Amino acid sequence: MTLGRLVYVLYHRPVGRLKTCLREGGPIQQWKTEKGRREMEQAAYGLTAPVTSDKWRVTSASEVGGQISDIRSPISGAPVEIHMLVGTRFWFMAAYALVSLQRQIDRALHVHFYDDGSLEARQREKLRELAAEVTFHDRAGIDARIGQYLPEEKFPFIRERLRNYPNLKKLTDPHVGSSGPKLVMDADVLFFGWPKELLQWSDTPETILCATDVTESYGYSRALMEKLAGAPIPLDINVGITGLQSESLNWQELERWCRELITHEKTNYYLEQALVAMLCAQRPFTQLPLERYITGPSDTQVLVGEGVMQHYVDLSKKEYFRKVWKKFTAES
């Protein structure tokens, strides 16, 4: 064990856990939240997919003068493709996300799951029941594709981050060696209304799509990010939902960005978010409005189901695990 690792294990990790415990209300509150998480996971096995009538589609922007419309036409829409990372620790959150989305859009879902290698057979079968079409991408196949297109000797920083920073897999797993638009969604979201902006991007994916953060979290200085991107960095980019064209990603450039960010300002939990913000700085992008797609909702927003979608980051997971999922279990 290196000296740096020893310092981390003996000091930084326990101090970090203590700070997290205090932020979350102490050990009793943490226990209640964990109890709710376990109950949510068990209840996920009883979820059933909503029955879609297959008679509605989103009115296209061109049909309403270039504006997004709330009107739905009685013509079947194309399936909506969603890409999600999944594993045994968070498969049940993905299950609830899909059930809540399907209930709102009334269009068939084609879901691509990228297994981290831990998904169990019964978890996989339950996920398969919850969408019209499901494709599982196994870890061995994903790793082989990454090895082919991002060899270690040419992409050492990306490959090191993939071993130690799972969030970066939201970029690599769906996009490496692939083409076409991919709408990548985190598992810890729920939908409470018709996501017209999301569906419009699915039908006409002409820009980068991203969510809006409740507070800006890039982990790196704007000066360095803007120097590397060659353009001003947009405000408050969040990657809970990210739409990208796979072939548009320049992996050599992303490797260079990773190298420069890490070399100058060390590794950071928000690296993936910083990279997407830098991509948005260079290209047209669409940012989902925070008042409709809420990142880190308050307890009140969670309990009343405010907005179209809620993304449960940080402290908002408390009510998510304890209460809000029960609404979808009852309705299912």
Secondary structure, 3 states (H helix, E strand, C coil): CCHHHHHHHHHHHHHHHHHHHHHCCCHHHHHHHHHHHHHHHHHHCCCCCCCCCCCCEECCHHHHCCCCCCCEECCCCCCEEEEEEECCCCHHHHHHHHHHHHHHHCCCEEEEEEECCCCCHHHHHHHHCCCCEEEEECHHHHHHHHHHHCCCCCCHHHHHHHHHCHHHHHHHHHHCCCCCEEEEECCCEEECCCCHHHHHHHHCCCCEEEEECCCCCCCCCHHHHHHHHCCCCCCCEEEEEEEEEHHHCCHHHHHHHHHHHHHHHCCCCCHHHHHHHHHHHHCCEEECCCCCEEECCCHHHHHHCCCCEEECCHHHHHHHHHHHHHHHHHHC
